[in-house]
């Protein structure tokens, strides 16, 4: 019963926010931004990327759209155990090009917001995970980018996690292939009208 009450309260707060947020003058917008972060895995050290998205405000507090961009992941040299032997691996840089659906929730016209991009991340770059080990890199996988941040009419500043899931493809010994990072970013909203 307590969970049901919390669910009803949460839905009421969300509905109130959806009805009172964002300006109705700017229903369609192009979002252009930059992001960067630290890697969540062993084969990369960090990422730096550009974001491009189209968003339509379905209601003043709820936006849907499409998102893409480019994230470059910087390879990191590691000592990896392969069949009991230690090998120095020179991991390659690679890029991720996402093609994703976007959703955002804006509880108020200015302030806190949250949302995510969900879709497919195409991995591009060298054909191999590392320069000195003959293991093919994955081509891509399910892509997710949840974010939480601050917004006003023109800008969004956010913390994010982005990840392209590749399963166990691209694994070298005990090093799993990783295309993920935790970081921060910002985007600028270009109004396209109603």
Backbone torsions as a table, in degrees:
resi	resn	phi	psi	omega
1	UNK	NA	-39.0	179.6
2	UNK	-62.1	-41.1	179.2
3	UNK	-63.3	-39.6	179.1
4	UNK	-63.8	-42.4	178.2
5	UNK	-63.4	-41.5	178.7
6	UNK	-65.3	-39.0	178.6
7	UNK	-64.7	-44.1	179.1
8	UNK	-64.9	-42.9	177.9
9	UNK	-62.2	-45.2	178.9
10	UNK	-61.9	-42.6	178.6
11	UNK	-64.2	-38.7	178.0
12	UNK	-65.2	-42.5	177.9
13	UNK	-63.7	-44.7	179.1
14	UNK	-61.9	-45.0	-180.0
15	UNK	-62.7	-41.4	177.4
16	UNK	-62.1	-40.5	178.5
17	UNK	-66.3	-39.3	-179.9
18	UNK	-63.7	-32.3	-177.5
19	UNK	-82.4	-19.9	-172.5
20	UNK	-111.1	0.5	-170.6
21	UNK	-97.7	175.4	173.7
22	UNK	41.9	151.6	-179.6
23	UNK	-80.6	136.2	179.8
24	UNK	-76.1	-8.0	179.1
25	UNK	-74.6	-16.7	-174.2
26	UNK	-124.8	73.8	-177.0
27	UNK	-81.2	-30.8	-178.4
28	UNK	-121.1	133.3	-179.4
29	UNK	-150.4	154.4	172.8
30	UNK	-103.3	131.0	-179.8
31	UNK	-111.7	124.9	179.8
32	UNK	-123.5	128.7	-175.7
33	UNK	-155.6	179.6	177.4
34	UNK	-127.8	149.6	175.1
35	UNK	-144.9	157.1	176.8
36	UNK	-156.5	157.7	-179.2
37	UNK	-171.9	-176.7	177.2
38	UNK	-103.3	145.0	-176.4
39	UNK	-68.9	152.4	175.5
40	UNK	-102.0	7.3	-177.7
41	UNK	-138.6	-178.0	-172.3
42	UNK	-87.5	-21.9	-176.0
43	UNK	-88.2	-8.2	178.9
44	UNK	-131.1	157.7	-179.7
45	UNK	-103.7	-39.3	-174.0
46	UNK	-161.4	171.4	174.0
47	UNK	-136.5	157.2	175.2
48	UNK	-143.9	131.6	-174.4
49	UNK	-148.5	168.3	173.6
50	UNK	-118.1	144.2	-179.3
51	UNK	-118.6	142.6	174.7
52	UNK	-140.3	126.0	-177.7
53	UNK	-146.6	152.2	170.4
54	UNK	-112.2	133.2	179.0
55	UNK	-131.2	136.3	173.4
56	UNK	-115.9	127.4	176.3
57	UNK	-80.3	106.8	179.0
58	UNK	-68.0	-44.2	169.8
59	UNK	-128.2	169.1	180.0
60	UNK	-58.3	-21.6	-178.4
61	UNK	-113.1	6.6	-177.0
62	UNK	-138.2	121.2	-179.7
63	UNK	-116.6	142.4	173.8
64	UNK	-125.0	152.2	177.9
65	UNK	-176.9	-159.9	177.8
66	UNK	-127.8	150.7	-176.8
67	UNK	-139.1	146.9	174.4
68	UNK	-149.7	-163.4	179.9
69	UNK	145.7	-155.7	177.7
70	UNK	-152.3	128.0	174.8
71	UNK	-117.8	124.3	175.8
72	UNK	-98.6	127.5	176.9
73	UNK	-105.1	128.4	-176.9
74	UNK	-91.4	120.0	-178.6
75	UNK	-64.5	152.6	-178.3
76	UNK	-129.0	131.4	176.4
77	UNK	-71.2	138.9	-177.8
78	UNK	-143.6	158.3	170.5
79	UNK	-99.9	118.1	-172.4
80	UNK	-119.8	143.7	176.0
81	UNK	-89.2	117.2	178.5
82	UNK	-120.7	112.4	-178.7
83	UNK	51.2	42.9	176.8
84	UNK	85.1	-7.8	179.0
85	UNK	-105.2	142.0	176.8
86	UNK	-87.3	129.3	-178.0
87	UNK	-128.6	132.8	173.3
88	UNK	-79.3	118.1	-175.6
89	UNK	-107.2	129.6	177.1
90	UNK	-101.4	86.8	-176.1
91	UNK	-66.5	137.8	-179.7
92	UNK	-82.8	153.5	167.1
93	UNK	-68.7	156.8	174.0
94	UNK	-154.9	168.6	178.7
95	UNK	-123.1	156.8	174.2
96	UNK	-125.3	126.7	174.8
97	UNK	-111.3	105.6	-179.7
98	UNK	-83.8	148.4	168.3
99	UNK	-128.1	108.0	-167.0
100	UNK	-142.4	156.0	168.2
101	UNK	-84.7	146.1	-177.3
102	UNK	-120.0	139.1	168.1
103	UNK	-138.4	143.2	179.4
104	UNK	-137.6	143.6	176.0
105	UNK	-120.5	124.3	-178.2
106	UNK	-116.6	95.8	-178.2
107	UNK	-62.3	-29.1	179.1
108	UNK	-137.0	165.8	-178.5
109	UNK	-60.9	-34.8	175.9
110	UNK	-137.2	137.8	177.8
111	UNK	132.3	-146.3	-176.3
112	UNK	-62.3	142.3	171.1
113	UNK	-148.5	164.9	174.0
114	UNK	-151.0	163.5	179.8
115	UNK	173.7	-167.9	-179.2
116	UNK	-159.6	159.0	168.5
117	UNK	-112.1	133.9	179.4
118	UNK	-132.5	131.8	179.5
119	UNK	176.9	-136.2	-178.4
120	UNK	-125.1	135.0	176.4
121	UNK	-107.2	118.4	176.5
122	UNK	-86.5	123.3	179.7
123	UNK	-94.0	128.0	-176.4
124	UNK	-127.7	159.8	178.3
125	UNK	130.9	-150.7	178.9
126	UNK	-55.4	148.6	179.9
127	UNK	-71.9	-18.5	-176.4
128	UNK	-116.4	151.7	179.6
129	UNK	-63.2	-40.3	-176.1
130	UNK	-135.2	156.2	178.8
131	UNK	-64.5	-37.8	-170.7
132	UNK	-109.2	11.6	176.5
133	UNK	-132.7	130.4	-173.9
134	UNK	-86.0	68.5	176.7
135	UNK	-123.2	123.2	-178.1
136	UNK	-69.0	140.7	176.5
137	UNK	-79.2	153.6	176.0
138	UNK	-68.1	158.2	178.3
139	UNK	-88.4	-18.3	-179.2
140	UNK	156.3	-170.3	-180.0
141	UNK	175.4	-175.5	178.9
142	UNK	-57.8	133.8	-176.2
143	UNK	-117.4	136.3	176.8
144	UNK	-139.3	140.1	176.3
145	UNK	-143.0	83.8	173.4
146	UNK	-74.7	146.4	177.1
147	UNK	-145.6	154.1	177.4
148	UNK	-140.1	139.9	-176.9
149	UNK	-172.2	-160.5	-179.2
150	UNK	-117.2	140.7	179.0
151	UNK	-137.1	153.5	165.1
152	UNK	-135.6	-166.1	-176.6
153	UNK	-60.5	-37.1	-172.9
154	UNK	-102.9	-31.2	-169.7
155	UNK	-126.4	152.9	169.5
156	UNK	-129.1	129.9	174.2
157	UNK	-119.9	129.8	-170.1
158	UNK	-146.8	159.4	166.4
159	UNK	-105.3	143.6	-174.2
160	UNK	-145.8	162.8	168.7
161	UNK	-128.9	127.6	174.3
162	UNK	-125.7	142.0	-174.4
163	UNK	-152.7	134.7	169.6
164	UNK	-112.2	117.0	-176.2
165	UNK	-83.0	125.8	-176.1
166	UNK	-119.5	5.5	-176.5
167	UNK	65.4	-138.8	178.6
168	UNK	-102.7	17.0	175.2
169	UNK	-69.4	142.6	177.0
170	UNK	81.6	8.1	-178.8
171	UNK	-75.1	135.9	175.7
172	UNK	-118.7	110.2	-178.6
173	UNK	55.6	-123.0	179.4
174	UNK	-91.5	5.9	177.2
175	UNK	-94.7	113.7	175.7
176	UNK	-82.3	148.3	179.1
177	UNK	-74.7	133.7	-178.0
178	UNK	-130.6	132.5	172.6
179	UNK	-129.9	66.4	-178.1
180	UNK	-149.9	153.3	179.9
181	UNK	-155.9	154.9	171.7
182	UNK	-112.3	131.5	-177.1
183	UNK	-165.2	-160.9	-178.9
184	UNK	-131.5	165.0	178.2
185	UNK	-168.5	178.7	175.6
186	UNK	-147.8	157.0	174.9
187	UNK	-143.2	153.6	178.8
188	UNK	-110.2	134.6	-178.9
189	UNK	-93.3	122.8	176.1
190	UNK	-106.0	110.8	-177.1
191	UNK	-66.4	138.9	177.6
192	UNK	-115.7	6.9	178.8
193	UNK	97.0	-170.4	-175.8
194	UNK	-83.0	NA	NA
